[in-house]
Amino acid sequence: MPNIFCTLAIGENYANLAAFLIADLEVYRVPSVVVTDTPGVFKQFSHVNIVEHHPRHFSYHDKRLALKEALKLGNTAIFVDADTAIWFGADRRVVRQALTYEFSPGVHASRLFPAGHYEYPNIELKAMQWGLKFDRNVITYWEGLFALSNDQHMETFFVHWDRFAEEANQRGYNGAGEGTCFGIAAEAAGLTRHYTTQMTQSMLPYIFWHTRLAYDRRKAFHFKYGIKEIFKGNLNLHQHCWAV
């Protein structure tokens, strides 16, 4: 299986949100991995691999655990934030193409800021103290949707990211700024960096909606959207008739 989607869902609230995402992926029979402390929420789904994880404290760096598990199952791991869903109105043909897009080796993620915008200087300073080499103009990534495709430097990449995670844990920090951490890890490891190019080409950023939709209301959300689309279609038809 080329693409394995994965997410981190710690706490009942995020498990409920992630269930919406997993249900969306189930429609297309796409394999996924969810790292969670609430495994019962996901046992109803047939294409999900549940990895039970009970951290003492939440850390954004635990996203790397989901990625590692996904890479055991496929060549490419695609991380998606738990509070995300597939856009209701997306053309299903486009969605299928996006979900099965073939990524080349390396990291695929959108840079958040232009050169010269340094969001986490404390993280950069720590990396420099460790002797890691990186270009600070290309390290701040959107961490809500990104892909890792097997590369010869993947192991070293995770070694560097693990170090950031351990350091954050030691000082009781929740790991915010993990996009900068995995950006530095990719640079320092020599992992191939594709920035936004193939991620944009894949269409994945256009089919996913970063939101907060509760799974127990999924049918209601879809029904409400469908009614709106029907009404919009009838309104457009009515306007067209008057124009004629």
C-alpha positions in Angstrom: 0.0 0.0 0.0 1.6 3.3 -1.1 -0.2 5.8 1.1 -1.1 5.3 4.8 -2.9 8.2 6.4 -2.3 8.7 10.1 -3.3 11.0 13.0 -2.9 11.6 16.7 -6.0 11.5 18.9 -5.3 11.9 22.6 -8.2 12.6 24.8 -11.9 11.8 24.3 -12.6 15.1 22.5 -9.9 14.6 19.8 -10.8 10.9 19.5 -14.4 12.0 18.6 -13.0 14.5 16.1 -10.6 12.0 14.6 -13.4 9.5 14.2 -15.0 11.9 11.6 -11.7 11.9 9.7 -11.3 8.1 9.8 -14.9 7.6 8.7 -14.3 9.9 5.7 -11.2 7.8 4.8 -13.3 4.6 5.3 -15.6 5.7 2.5 -12.7 5.3 0.1 -11.3 2.2 1.8 -8.0 4.1 2.6 -5.8 2.5 5.2 -5.0 4.6 8.2 -3.3 4.6 11.6 -4.5 6.4 14.7 -2.4 6.8 17.8 -4.9 7.2 20.7 -5.6 6.6 24.3 -9.3 6.0 23.5 -9.1 2.9 21.2 -12.7 2.0 21.6 -13.9 4.9 19.5 -12.2 3.5 16.4 -13.0 -0.3 16.7 -16.0 0.2 14.4 -13.8 1.0 11.4 -12.3 -1.8 9.3 -9.5 0.0 7.6 -7.8 1.7 10.6 -4.8 0.4 12.5 -5.2 1.4 16.2 -2.0 2.1 18.2 -2.8 2.5 21.9 -0.8 5.2 23.6 -1.2 6.6 27.1 1.3 9.5 27.6 1.6 11.2 31.0 1.5 14.5 29.3 0.3 15.4 25.8 3.0 16.3 23.2 2.6 17.4 19.6 5.8 15.5 19.0 3.8 12.3 19.3 2.8 12.9 15.7 6.1 11.2 14.9 4.8 8.0 16.5 1.9 7.9 14.1 4.2 8.5 11.2 6.6 5.7 12.3 3.7 3.2 12.6 2.3 4.2 9.2 5.7 3.8 7.5 5.7 0.2 8.7 2.6 -0.4 6.6 3.3 1.6 3.5 5.9 3.6 1.5 4.4 7.0 2.4 2.9 8.2 5.6 0.6 11.2 5.4 -0.2 12.9 8.7 -3.5 14.7 9.0 -4.6 16.7 12.1 -7.4 14.9 14.1 -9.7 17.9 13.7 -9.9 17.6 9.9 -12.5 16.2 7.5 -12.8 15.7 3.8 -14.6 18.6 2.2 -18.3 17.6 1.8 -18.6 18.9 -1.7 -15.4 17.6 -3.1 -15.7 15.6 -6.4 -15.1 12.0 -5.5 -12.9 11.4 -8.5 -10.6 14.2 -7.3 -10.6 12.8 -3.8 -9.6 9.3 -5.0 -6.8 10.7 -7.1 -5.6 12.8 -4.2 -5.7 10.0 -1.6 -3.7 7.7 -3.9 -1.2 10.3 -5.2 2.3 8.9 -5.5 4.8 11.0 -3.6 8.5 10.8 -4.3 11.0 10.1 -1.5 11.4 12.7 1.2 9.2 15.2 3.1 6.3 17.1 1.5 4.9 20.0 3.5 3.9 23.6 3.0 6.2 26.3 4.3 4.2 28.6 6.6 6.2 31.8 6.3 8.4 33.6 3.8 12.2 33.8 4.3 13.1 36.0 7.2 10.1 35.0 9.5 11.5 33.1 12.4 8.7 31.7 14.6 10.6 29.6 17.1 14.1 31.0 17.7 14.4 29.0 20.9 14.1 25.7 18.9 16.7 26.9 16.4 19.1 27.9 19.2 18.8 24.4 20.8 19.4 22.8 17.4 22.5 24.9 16.8 23.8 24.0 20.3 23.5 20.3 19.2 25.5 21.1 16.1 22.7 20.5 13.6 23.1 22.2 10.2 20.1 23.8 8.6 18.8 26.8 6.6 16.6 28.8 8.9 14.7 30.2 5.9 13.1 26.9 5.0 12.3 25.1 8.2 8.9 26.3 9.4 6.3 23.9 8.1 2.5 23.6 8.3 2.3 20.6 10.6 -1.4 19.9 10.1 -0.9 18.1 6.8 2.4 16.7 5.5 3.8 13.5 4.0 6.9 11.4 4.6 7.9 9.0 1.8 10.7 6.5 2.5 14.1 8.0 1.9 17.6 6.7 2.8 17.9 9.4 5.5 14.6 8.7 7.2 16.2 6.9 10.2 18.5 9.9 10.9 15.5 12.2 10.5 13.6 10.5 13.2 16.7 10.4 15.5 16.8 14.2 15.3 13.1 14.6 15.8 13.2 12.1 18.8 15.8 14.4 20.4 13.5 17.4 20.1 10.7 15.4 21.7 12.9 14.2 24.6 14.2 17.7 25.2 10.6 19.1 25.3 9.5 16.3 27.6 12.3 17.0 30.0 11.2 20.6 30.5 7.5 19.8 30.6 6.8 21.5 27.3 3.9 20.4 25.0 6.0 20.4 21.9 4.3 23.2 20.0 6.4 24.3 17.1 6.9 20.7 15.9 6.8 21.9 12.3 10.0 23.8 12.9 11.5 20.7 14.7 10.8 18.3 11.9 11.9 21.0 9.4 15.3 21.2 11.1 15.4 17.4 11.4 14.8 17.1 7.7 17.5 19.6 6.8 20.1 18.2 9.2 19.5 14.6 8.1 19.7 15.4 4.5 16.2 14.2 3.8 14.9 15.3 0.4 12.7 18.4 0.9 10.0 19.1 -1.6 8.3 22.0 0.2 4.9 22.8 -1.3 5.4 21.5 -4.8 4.2 17.9 -4.8 1.8 18.5 -1.8 0.0 21.0 -4.0 0.1 18.8 -7.0 -1.5 16.0 -5.0 -4.6 18.1 -4.4 -4.7 16.9 -0.7 -4.7 20.5 0.6 -7.8 21.2 -1.4 -9.9 18.2 -0.3 -9.2 18.4 3.4 -11.0 20.8 5.7 -9.3 21.8 8.9 -12.3 22.1 11.2 -13.8 20.6 14.4 -16.7 18.3 13.4 -18.0 15.8 16.0 -18.4 12.3 14.7 -21.7 11.7 16.5 -23.2 14.4 14.3 -21.6 13.3 11.0 -24.8 12.3 9.3 -26.5 15.6 10.3 -23.6 17.6 9.0 -23.7 15.9 5.6 -27.5 16.1 5.4 -27.4 19.8 6.2 -24.8 20.4 3.5 -26.8 18.4 1.0 -29.9 20.4 1.7 -28.0 23.7 1.2 -26.6 22.4 -2.1 -30.0 21.4 -3.4 -31.4 24.8 -2.3 -28.5 26.6 -4.0 -29.0 24.6 -7.2 -32.7 25.4 -7.3 -32.0 29.1 -6.7 -29.5 29.1 -9.5 -32.0 27.4 -11.8 -34.7 29.9 -10.8 -32.4 32.8 -11.6 -31.4 31.2 -14.9 -35.1 30.9 -15.9 -35.8 34.5 -15.1 -32.7 35.5 -17.1 -34.0 33.6 -20.1 
